[in-house]
Amino acid sequence: MDNSSGVGVLDKAALVLSALESGPATLAGLVGATGLARPTAHRLAVALEHHRLVARDMQGRFILGPRLAELAAAAGEDRLLATAGPVLTHLRDVTGESAQLYRRQGDMRICVAAAERLSGLRDTVPVGSTLTMKAGSSAQILMAWEEPERLHRGLQGARFTATALSGVRRRGWAQSIGEREPGVASVSAPVRGPSNRVVAAVSVSGPIERLTRHPGRMHAQAVIDAAGRLSEALRRS
């Protein structure tokens, strides 16, 4: 079967990416797997590396790049948002607190979905709000499983420490008490995509007077359950 699209350079780039699907490859390995001329294979691999579609491992071999994981996560976003509404509503009803879903975007996090308390003091973050990655339980979740280099950079100036994030990874949820905003507490848990990568954080937030100074004791299990339902929806997609 002819796999040509009629756009030669894209067809050759696709050959390189397909060859790397099975694992790391040297330039000679790429040439053998793709049938491309050595200069062509090198030029394409380096160009793909520039766009983060290809990277290098510790031995200098070519591997699939981090941009592919980011694109895969974005592809799952429609499924995530479609499922988020009823899951956040249930979480709000179970806890009695405002519930949010955050995704990381560069050095910030964005509230992409929310369910607000129906009465009394409302503490939800409006959908579309951009918040810091330096404070808050959802920031801890979105940071805790990052690659070491990005984690180190992200901790500079943060209100939480590497030790705190180690605890987050161990127990699978995070809490904050007045970390981002005085008087407000929150609890968050990770949403994982099909590759088990953390793609979002589910949170509940409210005043410390209601959530107490140990909000995880009250709401960690409900938040973990909500994150699990969203993770399952992404796996099905």
Backbone bond lengths (Angstrom), bond angles and torsions (degrees), N, CA, C in turn:
res aa  C-N    CA-C-N  psi(-1)  N-CA   C-N-CA  omega(-1)  CA-C   N-CA-C  phi
1 M - - - 1.462 - - 1.519 108.84 -
2 D 1.333 118.17 136.72 1.447 123.45 -179.93 1.524 109.41 -80.07
3 N 1.362 116.34 117.73 1.451 121.05 179.64 1.514 112.70 -95.60
4 S 1.320 116.60 10.16 1.457 120.29 -178.43 1.526 111.13 -74.18
5 S 1.339 114.93 134.47 1.472 120.19 176.19 1.517 111.36 -92.51
6 G 1.329 115.85 -10.41 1.460 119.77 -174.98 1.517 112.17 94.45
7 V 1.336 117.15 -8.61 1.470 121.85 176.43 1.524 106.43 -112.40
8 G 1.330 115.17 95.35 1.451 121.72 -168.97 1.513 115.16 -55.08
9 V 1.336 117.63 -45.24 1.465 119.93 -175.17 1.524 111.33 -66.07
10 L 1.340 116.88 -34.88 1.461 119.94 177.72 1.524 111.10 -71.18
11 D 1.315 115.94 -39.08 1.464 119.06 177.62 1.530 110.75 -60.88
12 K 1.336 116.45 -40.61 1.466 120.21 -179.55 1.531 111.09 -70.04
13 A 1.334 116.73 -39.26 1.468 120.45 177.08 1.529 110.08 -62.87
14 A 1.337 116.60 -39.48 1.461 120.90 178.09 1.527 110.65 -64.16
15 L 1.336 117.32 -35.95 1.463 120.73 176.55 1.528 111.14 -61.99
16 V 1.334 116.07 -41.31 1.464 120.66 179.75 1.529 110.15 -63.73
17 L 1.325 116.70 -47.38 1.465 120.42 -179.32 1.528 110.83 -63.65
18 S 1.316 116.89 -41.40 1.468 120.04 179.20 1.522 111.36 -63.81
19 A 1.339 116.42 -37.25 1.462 120.37 178.74 1.523 110.66 -64.45
20 L 1.334 117.45 -35.23 1.465 121.45 -178.05 1.528 112.38 -79.64
21 E 1.328 116.60 -10.96 1.460 120.22 179.53 1.528 111.06 -60.94
22 S 1.317 116.83 -30.11 1.458 120.11 -177.53 1.524 112.73 -87.34
23 G 1.335 117.28 -3.10 1.461 119.64 176.38 1.521 112.57 135.85
24 P 1.355 116.72 179.70 1.469 121.45 -177.95 1.522 111.95 -58.42
25 A 1.344 115.26 149.35 1.463 119.51 179.59 1.527 109.92 -145.26
26 T 1.318 115.41 139.61 1.460 120.70 170.05 1.534 108.26 -75.20
27 L 1.322 116.36 172.61 1.458 119.28 176.40 1.522 110.33 -60.73
28 A 1.329 116.37 -41.29 1.469 119.42 177.82 1.522 110.76 -61.94
29 G 1.334 115.63 -38.54 1.459 119.86 177.73 1.515 112.09 -63.91
30 L 1.326 116.47 -40.71 1.468 120.09 177.22 1.522 111.04 -63.10
31 V 1.321 115.76 -43.46 1.468 119.57 179.51 1.531 110.15 -59.56
32 G 1.333 115.79 -44.88 1.461 119.53 -179.64 1.518 113.28 -66.13
33 A 1.351 116.62 -37.19 1.464 120.29 -176.34 1.514 112.82 -78.00
34 T 1.334 116.27 -30.84 1.478 119.26 -174.13 1.524 113.56 -101.04
35 G 1.349 116.46 -22.57 1.461 119.12 -174.86 1.514 112.97 77.60
36 L 1.332 117.24 6.19 1.464 121.09 179.25 1.523 110.12 -78.33
37 A 1.322 116.32 153.83 1.459 120.72 173.53 1.530 108.96 -63.72
38 R 1.313 116.32 147.54 1.467 120.13 -175.67 1.542 112.71 -55.29
39 P 1.359 119.62 -47.22 1.471 119.16 178.96 1.532 112.46 -61.90
40 T 1.319 116.66 -36.56 1.469 120.64 179.49 1.518 110.85 -67.27
41 A 1.324 116.39 -46.57 1.468 120.38 179.44 1.527 110.72 -60.40
42 H 1.330 116.58 -41.95 1.465 120.47 -179.80 1.518 110.68 -65.63
43 R 1.316 116.74 -46.60 1.472 121.04 -178.74 1.530 111.00 -60.30
44 L 1.320 116.99 -44.08 1.472 120.55 -179.54 1.530 111.22 -68.11
45 A 1.316 117.54 -42.92 1.470 120.34 -178.97 1.521 110.67 -62.65
46 V 1.323 117.13 -41.95 1.468 120.91 179.71 1.532 110.32 -67.94
47 A 1.327 117.22 -39.39 1.473 120.06 178.03 1.529 110.43 -65.20
48 L 1.326 117.04 -41.33 1.470 120.71 177.52 1.523 110.69 -66.24
49 E 1.335 116.69 -33.47 1.466 120.73 176.85 1.534 110.11 -65.27
50 H 1.312 116.90 -38.07 1.467 121.32 178.09 1.529 111.09 -58.40
51 H 1.311 116.18 -36.35 1.472 121.81 -179.62 1.532 112.39 -92.02
52 R 1.361 117.25 8.20 1.464 123.50 176.12 1.535 112.62 67.54
53 L 1.338 116.59 14.61 1.463 120.68 174.99 1.527 110.03 -81.99
54 V 1.310 115.92 -20.90 1.455 124.02 175.08 1.524 107.17 -130.65
55 A 1.334 116.45 148.16 1.462 121.44 177.19 1.529 107.78 -137.69
56 R 1.348 116.05 -175.04 1.471 120.66 177.09 1.525 108.87 -122.52
57 D 1.330 115.54 145.79 1.466 118.58 174.12 1.528 109.41 -90.34
58 M 1.341 116.65 -174.94 1.467 120.95 -175.41 1.532 112.28 -63.51
59 Q 1.324 116.76 -22.52 1.475 120.73 178.96 1.534 112.22 -91.80
60 G 1.346 116.07 3.07 1.454 119.92 179.79 1.519 114.16 83.58
61 R 1.347 116.83 5.03 1.467 119.79 178.73 1.524 110.31 -76.96
62 F 1.311 115.92 153.93 1.459 121.13 177.48 1.530 109.99 -76.85
63 I 1.330 115.92 138.10 1.470 122.62 176.60 1.526 108.13 -139.09
64 L 1.326 116.56 165.08 1.459 119.94 175.30 1.531 109.54 -63.91
65 G 1.336 116.38 140.68 1.454 121.25 -172.00 1.524 114.50 -92.95
66 P 1.344 116.54 166.50 1.462 121.79 -175.80 1.527 114.06 -65.86
67 R 1.310 116.98 -22.79 1.468 118.72 -179.39 1.527 111.09 -63.59
68 L 1.328 117.38 -30.24 1.464 120.49 179.68 1.527 110.82 -65.55
69 A 1.340 116.70 -39.11 1.464 120.35 177.53 1.522 110.70 -65.78
70 E 1.335 116.11 -38.29 1.469 120.23 178.99 1.527 110.92 -65.41
71 L 1.326 116.38 -41.22 1.466 120.07 178.60 1.524 110.83 -67.30
72 A 1.329 116.60 -38.25 1.463 120.00 178.56 1.526 110.35 -64.01
73 A 1.337 116.15 -39.51 1.461 119.97 178.54 1.532 110.57 -64.37
74 A 1.328 115.83 -41.34 1.463 119.53 179.56 1.525 111.04 -65.34
75 A 1.342 116.10 -34.29 1.464 119.65 179.51 1.515 111.13 -64.27
76 G 1.337 115.96 -29.01 1.455 119.76 178.82 1.517 114.20 -85.07
77 E 1.334 116.36 -2.58 1.462 118.88 -173.18 1.527 112.36 -65.45
78 D 1.329 117.92 -39.13 1.467 119.45 179.61 1.521 110.54 -59.28
79 R 1.319 117.37 -44.01 1.463 121.53 177.48 1.529 109.98 -63.33
80 L 1.326 116.41 -40.21 1.462 120.89 179.95 1.525 110.47 -62.67
81 L 1.324 117.08 -47.94 1.458 120.17 -177.38 1.525 111.57 -69.93
82 A 1.325 117.10 -34.25 1.466 119.92 178.70 1.527 110.92 -64.58
83 T 1.324 115.74 -34.96 1.464 120.45 -179.16 1.523 111.90 -84.14
84 A 1.335 116.40 -26.31 1.464 121.28 -171.02 1.526 113.32 -60.92
85 G 1.332 117.20 -39.63 1.459 120.26 -174.96 1.521 113.60 -52.95
86 P 1.335 118.06 -61.56 1.466 119.43 -179.26 1.530 113.76 -65.11
87 V 1.340 117.88 -32.58 1.468 120.20 179.53 1.530 110.41 -67.48
88 L 1.337 116.98 -44.07 1.466 120.25 179.32 1.526 111.20 -68.06
89 T 1.327 116.51 -36.56 1.466 119.80 177.58 1.522 110.72 -62.62
90 H 1.338 115.92 -43.07 1.464 120.02 177.63 1.526 110.74 -64.13
91 L 1.320 116.57 -42.10 1.461 120.59 179.24 1.527 110.81 -62.32
92 R 1.320 116.46 -42.74 1.468 120.39 176.26 1.523 110.80 -60.02
93 D 1.321 116.68 -44.32 1.470 120.35 -176.92 1.536 111.45 -67.76
94 V 1.329 116.26 -36.77 1.469 120.26 -179.32 1.523 111.56 -70.65
95 T 1.327 116.57 -40.32 1.471 120.74 -174.95 1.527 112.99 -94.11
96 G 1.344 116.75 -22.73 1.454 120.11 -174.13 1.513 113.14 76.39
97 E 1.339 116.92 11.04 1.465 121.01 -178.51 1.524 111.09 -121.25
98 S 1.323 116.16 161.16 1.455 121.57 176.20 1.524 110.16 -63.29
99 A 1.326 115.96 141.47 1.463 121.19 -178.63 1.523 109.67 -122.84
100 Q 1.325 115.83 142.45 1.464 121.08 -178.36 1.528 111.25 -136.34
101 L 1.327 114.44 159.27 1.466 122.05 172.65 1.519 107.34 -125.63
102 Y 1.338 116.15 126.38 1.467 121.71 -178.07 1.519 110.56 -117.54
103 R 1.335 114.62 145.67 1.461 121.53 169.90 1.511 108.56 -125.95
104 R 1.312 115.44 148.87 1.466 119.68 177.40 1.526 110.34 -82.15
105 Q 1.325 115.21 140.90 1.465 120.79 172.98 1.525 106.79 -139.34
106 G 1.315 116.21 101.65 1.458 120.40 -176.68 1.518 110.90 63.94
107 D 1.325 115.41 -125.60 1.462 120.65 -178.89 1.524 112.30 -95.44
108 M 1.305 117.76 14.34 1.462 122.05 179.87 1.529 109.29 -128.70
109 R 1.326 116.07 170.82 1.468 120.73 172.17 1.527 107.80 -125.81
110 I 1.320 115.60 147.05 1.458 121.41 -175.68 1.521 109.58 -120.45
111 C 1.323 116.34 134.99 1.458 121.03 173.09 1.522 107.44 -78.39
112 V 1.336 116.90 112.83 1.470 120.75 -175.81 1.527 112.31 -101.18
113 A 1.340 117.19 -11.90 1.471 120.95 177.03 1.526 107.83 -161.87
114 A 1.347 116.47 152.07 1.463 120.07 -178.56 1.523 110.08 -157.14
115 A 1.327 115.00 153.75 1.466 122.33 172.07 1.527 106.52 -130.07
116 E 1.309 116.15 116.92 1.459 121.64 -173.21 1.521 111.81 -89.99
117 R 1.320 116.17 149.73 1.469 120.76 173.89 1.524 109.15 -57.16
118 L 1.312 115.48 143.55 1.462 119.74 -175.83 1.517 112.63 -80.43
119 S 1.330 117.47 -23.31 1.465 119.35 -177.62 1.518 109.83 -151.27
120 G 1.304 115.56 167.32 1.455 120.65 178.55 1.512 111.49 75.33
121 L 1.335 115.83 -160.91 1.452 121.36 -178.90 1.519 110.14 -67.35
122 R 1.332 116.31 124.15 1.459 121.00 -177.26 1.521 109.82 -100.64
123 D 1.302 115.22 136.30 1.464 120.08 -173.09 1.525 112.17 -127.08
124 T 1.301 117.72 11.90 1.450 119.48 -175.93 1.523 110.76 -70.08
125 V 1.324 114.69 158.33 1.462 122.21 174.73 1.529 106.59 -101.55
126 P 1.345 118.79 125.91 1.467 119.86 -177.76 1.527 112.08 -58.26
127 V 1.321 116.31 143.00 1.458 121.00 176.05 1.531 108.86 -58.88
128 G 1.317 115.71 134.78 1.462 120.91 -177.35 1.511 113.57 97.63
129 S 1.334 117.13 -11.85 1.466 120.05 179.75 1.526 110.38 -64.59
130 T 1.320 115.37 139.13 1.456 122.45 176.92 1.523 108.81 -106.71
131 L 1.321 116.73 123.45 1.461 121.66 -175.95 1.528 110.39 -123.96
132 T 1.312 115.08 164.67 1.457 121.20 -178.22 1.525 112.87 -69.42
133 M 1.324 115.00 152.69 1.462 120.95 171.23 1.525 110.71 -95.13
134 K 1.309 117.40 6.96 1.455 121.79 -175.61 1.524 113.14 -95.93
135 A 1.322 118.46 -7.74 1.462 121.30 -176.83 1.517 109.80 -156.86
136 G 1.347 115.61 153.99 1.459 121.30 178.25 1.515 111.87 104.11
137 S 1.334 115.88 150.58 1.468 119.38 -176.12 1.527 112.69 -66.64
138 S 1.332 117.93 -35.61 1.468 118.28 179.55 1.525 111.09 -70.39
139 A 1.340 117.41 -32.28 1.467 120.27 174.48 1.528 109.57 -63.12
140 Q 1.332 116.69 -40.59 1.468 120.17 176.92 1.529 111.18 -59.24
141 I 1.338 116.12 -43.73 1.469 120.59 -179.99 1.520 111.00 -63.83
142 L 1.324 117.33 -45.64 1.462 121.50 -176.84 1.529 111.73 -70.36
143 M 1.331 117.08 -19.14 1.459 121.94 -179.79 1.524 112.33 -95.44
144 A 1.335 118.10 -33.50 1.466 122.17 -166.01 1.527 114.14 -58.64
145 W 1.313 118.37 -35.30 1.471 120.89 -175.72 1.531 112.13 -102.89
146 E 1.330 117.75 17.41 1.459 120.67 179.26 1.531 110.84 -71.25
147 E 1.334 115.42 163.95 1.456 120.92 174.99 1.536 108.25 -63.13
148 P 1.356 117.97 148.39 1.462 121.24 -173.65 1.534 114.87 -50.94
149 E 1.319 117.39 -43.62 1.470 119.55 -177.57 1.528 111.40 -65.56
150 R 1.329 116.28 -44.34 1.467 119.93 179.54 1.536 110.49 -68.95
151 L 1.316 116.31 -34.13 1.461 121.17 177.41 1.522 110.20 -64.09
152 H 1.324 116.62 -44.69 1.465 120.94 179.88 1.526 110.96 -60.94
153 R 1.349 115.98 -45.19 1.472 119.40 178.66 1.517 110.74 -63.02
154 G 1.331 116.48 -41.55 1.462 120.32 -176.14 1.518 113.45 -67.22
155 L 1.324 117.01 -25.90 1.456 120.31 -178.83 1.525 112.90 -77.29
156 Q 1.326 117.02 -14.58 1.459 119.73 179.82 1.534 109.74 -67.63
157 G 1.326 115.79 116.37 1.465 120.80 -179.89 1.514 113.96 82.94
158 A 1.350 117.45 4.65 1.471 120.16 -177.86 1.525 110.62 -79.89
159 R 1.342 115.67 156.24 1.460 121.66 177.86 1.530 111.78 -82.54
160 F 1.328 116.99 -5.38 1.464 121.58 178.60 1.527 108.63 -121.28
161 T 1.329 116.35 164.14 1.459 121.99 -173.97 1.528 111.87 -114.07
162 A 1.329 115.55 170.39 1.465 120.67 175.81 1.524 110.52 -61.55
163 T 1.333 116.72 -36.49 1.460 120.77 178.24 1.525 110.87 -63.69
164 A 1.332 116.24 -41.58 1.467 120.19 177.71 1.527 110.94 -61.94
165 L 1.329 117.05 -41.21 1.461 120.25 -179.71 1.525 111.45 -69.40
166 S 1.325 117.03 -30.53 1.464 120.03 174.30 1.528 109.97 -62.36
167 G 1.332 115.90 -40.49 1.465 120.13 175.96 1.513 112.27 -64.93
168 V 1.328 116.97 -36.81 1.462 121.73 177.64 1.529 110.08 -62.16
169 R 1.323 116.26 -45.86 1.474 120.06 179.80 1.524 110.93 -63.59
170 R 1.328 116.63 -37.29 1.468 120.56 -177.61 1.536 111.92 -67.46
171 R 1.336 116.46 -44.99 1.477 118.39 -174.92 1.530 112.99 -94.16
172 G 1.346 117.60 -17.71 1.458 120.24 175.87 1.522 115.15 85.97
173 W 1.319 119.08 12.55 1.462 122.56 175.22 1.523 109.06 -154.96
174 A 1.333 115.92 163.62 1.462 121.73 -178.78 1.522 109.57 -131.69
175 Q 1.317 115.71 154.64 1.459 120.69 173.49 1.524 109.31 -135.45
176 S 1.315 116.22 154.68 1.461 120.28 172.79 1.520 108.63 -138.87
177 I 1.310 115.57 145.36 1.461 122.31 -179.91 1.523 107.89 -128.40
178 G 1.319 116.79 100.86 1.457 121.32 -179.22 1.514 113.55 65.76
179 E 1.330 117.52 22.83 1.469 120.90 -175.17 1.523 111.85 -77.12
180 R 1.333 116.60 -47.36 1.465 120.43 179.05 1.521 111.81 -91.88
181 E 1.329 116.30 -38.16 1.460 121.28 -176.86 1.525 109.18 -140.47
182 P 1.324 118.48 128.21 1.465 120.72 -178.31 1.534 111.29 -56.48
183 G 1.338 115.34 136.13 1.457 120.26 176.10 1.508 115.43 84.94
184 V 1.338 117.37 -3.70 1.465 120.95 -177.94 1.526 109.96 -113.11
185 A 1.332 116.08 135.38 1.468 122.22 176.38 1.528 109.01 -118.07
186 S 1.327 116.06 158.23 1.467 119.40 179.21 1.521 110.54 -154.69
187 V 1.320 114.77 160.49 1.470 123.27 175.98 1.528 107.30 -134.45
188 S 1.333 117.44 136.43 1.465 121.39 -177.70 1.522 111.17 -137.75
189 A 1.342 115.41 156.59 1.466 122.62 176.98 1.528 108.91 -142.53
190 P 1.339 117.52 156.05 1.464 121.03 -175.26 1.525 114.54 -83.15
191 V 1.325 115.13 141.52 1.463 122.86 168.28 1.522 106.71 -101.79
192 R 1.330 116.52 128.66 1.458 120.70 -175.73 1.524 111.03 -113.43
193 G 1.333 114.79 140.96 1.451 121.11 177.35 1.516 111.17 -82.34
194 P 1.337 117.32 -176.07 1.467 121.32 -176.96 1.526 113.58 -58.20
195 S 1.341 117.67 -29.26 1.471 120.90 -179.96 1.525 111.91 -87.63
196 N 1.332 117.05 6.07 1.466 124.14 -178.95 1.526 112.59 77.02
197 R 1.323 116.54 6.46 1.466 120.69 177.70 1.528 109.64 -76.50
198 V 1.340 116.78 140.03 1.466 120.70 177.76 1.526 108.88 -71.51
199 V 1.343 116.30 120.69 1.457 120.78 -176.63 1.528 112.65 -113.92
200 A 1.331 117.22 -12.98 1.473 120.38 -178.46 1.526 108.49 -163.57
201 A 1.330 114.23 170.06 1.464 120.65 176.59 1.520 109.15 -131.05
202 V 1.326 116.51 132.30 1.468 122.57 174.05 1.523 107.77 -97.07
203 S 1.342 116.74 136.54 1.463 120.87 -176.96 1.516 111.89 -136.85
204 V 1.331 115.78 153.69 1.456 122.03 160.31 1.521 106.59 -121.90
205 S 1.331 116.22 145.35 1.464 120.09 -178.51 1.518 109.76 -142.81
206 G 1.321 114.21 153.44 1.457 120.14 178.89 1.515 110.01 -176.62
207 P 1.314 117.83 178.33 1.465 120.57 -179.59 1.527 111.65 -67.86
208 I 1.322 115.25 146.74 1.467 120.47 179.89 1.527 110.60 -57.17
209 E 1.323 116.79 -31.13 1.472 120.02 179.51 1.529 111.40 -57.74
210 R 1.331 117.46 -33.22 1.468 120.68 179.81 1.525 111.54 -92.50
211 L 1.321 116.49 -43.44 1.466 119.88 -175.19 1.521 112.45 -83.66
212 T 1.316 116.90 -13.45 1.464 125.05 -177.41 1.530 110.45 67.71
213 R 1.306 116.43 -178.61 1.458 120.88 179.14 1.536 111.81 -86.89
214 H 1.326 116.17 6.46 1.468 121.84 175.10 1.533 108.54 -132.68
215 P 1.339 117.08 62.73 1.470 119.73 -173.98 1.524 114.07 -62.66
216 G 1.347 116.43 -26.43 1.463 119.06 179.69 1.520 112.69 -64.06
217 R 1.332 117.11 -33.07 1.466 119.95 179.09 1.523 110.50 -63.17
218 M 1.328 116.02 -34.30 1.458 120.38 -177.81 1.524 112.84 -80.81
219 H 1.335 116.83 -42.89 1.461 118.86 -164.49 1.527 116.55 -126.60
220 A 1.347 118.41 -1.02 1.469 118.96 -176.26 1.527 112.02 -57.23
221 Q 1.334 118.36 -44.60 1.462 120.01 -175.67 1.521 111.79 -64.94
222 A 1.328 117.24 -40.35 1.467 120.27 179.25 1.527 110.72 -65.00
223 V 1.337 116.90 -39.45 1.469 120.95 -179.97 1.533 109.87 -69.30
224 I 1.332 116.99 -41.15 1.470 120.86 177.00 1.530 110.58 -61.04
225 D 1.319 116.72 -42.68 1.470 120.70 179.50 1.533 111.01 -62.35
226 A 1.344 116.71 -42.47 1.471 120.43 179.21 1.524 110.39 -64.17
227 A 1.329 116.88 -44.00 1.468 120.64 178.64 1.525 110.34 -62.31
228 G 1.329 116.07 -37.60 1.470 119.87 178.01 1.512 112.82 -63.21
229 R 1.340 116.00 -39.60 1.479 118.82 178.91 1.529 111.28 -65.69
230 L 1.329 116.75 -38.48 1.464 119.77 177.90 1.528 110.95 -69.35
231 S 1.330 116.90 -39.44 1.465 120.32 177.32 1.523 111.04 -61.46
232 E 1.325 116.44 -41.43 1.460 121.15 178.58 1.525 111.29 -63.07
233 A 1.331 116.63 -39.57 1.466 120.71 178.49 1.527 110.66 -62.59
234 L 1.329 117.09 -38.55 1.474 120.63 178.87 1.524 111.01 -70.16
235 R 1.330 117.11 -36.03 1.476 119.56 177.35 1.528 110.78 -65.01
236 R 1.324 115.84 -38.07 1.484 119.06 179.19 1.514 111.75 -67.41
237 S 1.347 116.68 -27.44 1.457 119.48 -177.50 1.530 111.87 -76.64
